[in-house]
Amino acid sequence: MNQYEVVIIGAGIVGATTACALGEAGVRVALIEARPLVPDLDNGMRDARVFAITRASQQIFAALDVWDRIIARGAYPFREMEVWDAGGTGVIHFDCAEIGEPCLGHMIEPRIIQAALLDRLHSLAGVSLFCPAQLRDITIDADAARLVLEEDTTLTADLVIAADGARSPLRERLGIPVRTHDYHQSSLAARVATEFPHHATARQRFLPGGPLAFLPMEEGWSSIVWTLPAAEVAGVLALEREDFHAALGQAFDFRLGRIIDSERREAYPLKRLHAEHYVSERVALVGDAAHAIHPLAGQGVNLGLLDAAALTEVILDARGHGRDPGALLVLRRYERWRRGENLLMMSAMDGFNTLFGDQPGPVCRLRNFGLSMVNAFEPAKNLFMRHAAGLAGDLPALARVSMDSSCAGTLPKT
Ligand SMILES: Cc1cc2nc3c(=O)[nH]c(=O)nc-3n(C[C@H](O)[C@H](O)[C@H](O)COP(=O)(O)OP(=O)(O)OC[C@H]3O[C@@H](n4cnc5c(N)ncnc54)[C@H](O)[C@@H]3O)c2cc1C
């Protein structure tokens, strides 16, 4: 009864998407999630942290019949992006029209993506959801992986996928080493209302302590990600409402006027993490279990979704050729594919974070010159834009599926 081709540990956005992709292709999947999943959105609590979802991720969701379920619950496209340096005059401006796309991405609450995925999972006969449930024990044998859950349920699988987040208990249990780096920064997330409209433009100002992003939600409201030195974040969290509004408006150089309203604030300490191996015999890591990245370009989930799509492709290919999808030789293809791509993005984020941090005058002048140069040089600018929209690199088939390229119907009312 409890024999599966694939068991996935963790039904966060990446794990649940992997289950949808495999389930839709007819793979027998068990999905194990420790926390109770809220089936819908009736608790009325909006997420403080909102994700920028790239065009490539949109394509993955569309291919899996999840996108319309997201749109029905709420997503906000952004068509332009503006990035500038608080320490100079350098500015870069992106417009989706320059790369022939109807938008650069969408801002979406994680709870909305989770609810849409859960809805889709319930319609897939081949996917069994064990929730709330936790892994107690795992043994990897030559022919299968054997898993025991806390309530004594036993499962076997050809392949186990760890999608259990940056702290990944499964990765730890298997002793897969990681490289980590503490940024000594935290990101404060909140939803705020501004005096001036955002016109569906994502904006980011680089300050010496870290970037401050205003990401467009319904007109008049933005989701902010304010990265600060770790020692300063508790003070900003504790500020009285009016003082917080004043400090935030000032930090953003009043680009959208005064802050006139705000919802609850949350802080996330930032750490880079990269697993030295994404695979071992009968095990593959996806999403934050494999890599946690600085949020300055909002790429973490998006990279995880590309992992999910790439791993699905590798598994289906092996299955189609009668090969064991849990064999290390098969899984190595996934590792080769995704580890390099993720490392590239991580290094780029680290480079930006350092370059735009507290730097001496000559570096400051150089980076401002660089920003203006990229802004003026169309091929370089297009390349940046395609990367930001997730349209560059070696994309898995699910992320390339052609879809309705329009963003109409999801535009926030202005
Ligand atoms: C401030 C901030 C802003 C960000 N903004 C963006 C953005 O705009 N765009 C973007 O793409 N990314 C963004 N990210 C990154 C994003 O948050 C992560 O990349 C993403 O949440 C990782 O998803 P995941 O499914 O891999 O892991 P998680 O979301 O951590 O999910 C892991 C799941 O596994 C479950 N689990 C854990 N252990 C067990 C166990 N033993 N048994 C069963 N289940 C278990 C957990 O309950 C959880 O549901 C941001 C991050 C930060 C900090």
The ligand as an ORCA input file, in Angstrom:
! r2SCAN-3c Opt
* xyz 0 1
  C      12.921     38.637      3.313
  C      12.862     37.607      2.246
  C      12.248     37.898      1.044
  C      12.202     36.946      0.029
  N      11.627     37.289     -1.151
  C      11.618     36.402     -2.158
  C      11.058     36.758     -3.421
  O      10.584     37.881     -3.617
  N      11.085     35.838     -4.422
  C      11.633     34.600     -4.232
  O      11.673     33.815     -5.191
  N      12.159     34.241     -3.043
  C      12.165     35.097     -2.010
  N      12.691     34.727     -0.805
  C      13.228     33.358     -0.629
  C      12.144     32.378     -0.183
  O      11.604     32.785      1.042
  C      12.672     30.948     -0.052
  O      13.543     30.657     -1.113
  C      11.514     29.937     -0.079
  O      10.619     30.178      0.983
  C      12.016     28.508     -0.023
  O      10.937     27.630     -0.269
  P      11.089     26.072      0.046
  O       9.780     25.441     -0.341
  O      12.344     25.543     -0.548
  O      11.309     25.982      1.632
  P      10.325     26.400      2.823
  O       9.423     27.491      2.428
  O      11.208     26.606      4.003
  O       9.438     25.085      3.036
  C       9.929     23.940      3.683
  C       8.740     23.108      4.149
  O       9.222     21.874      4.719
  C       8.505     21.605      5.898
  N       9.352     20.752      6.753
  C      10.513     21.082      7.366
  N      10.991     20.022      8.037
  C      10.131     18.995      7.837
  C      10.078     17.630      8.265
  N      11.027     17.115      9.055
  N       9.049     16.864      7.872
  C       8.070     17.374      7.076
  N       8.070     18.668      6.640
  C       9.083     19.459      7.012
  C       8.238     22.984      6.499
  O       7.142     22.941      7.395
  C       7.926     23.795      5.234
  O       6.568     23.744      4.889
  C      12.764     35.661      0.229
  C      13.370     35.353      1.443
  C      13.444     36.312      2.443
  C      14.126     35.985      3.730
*
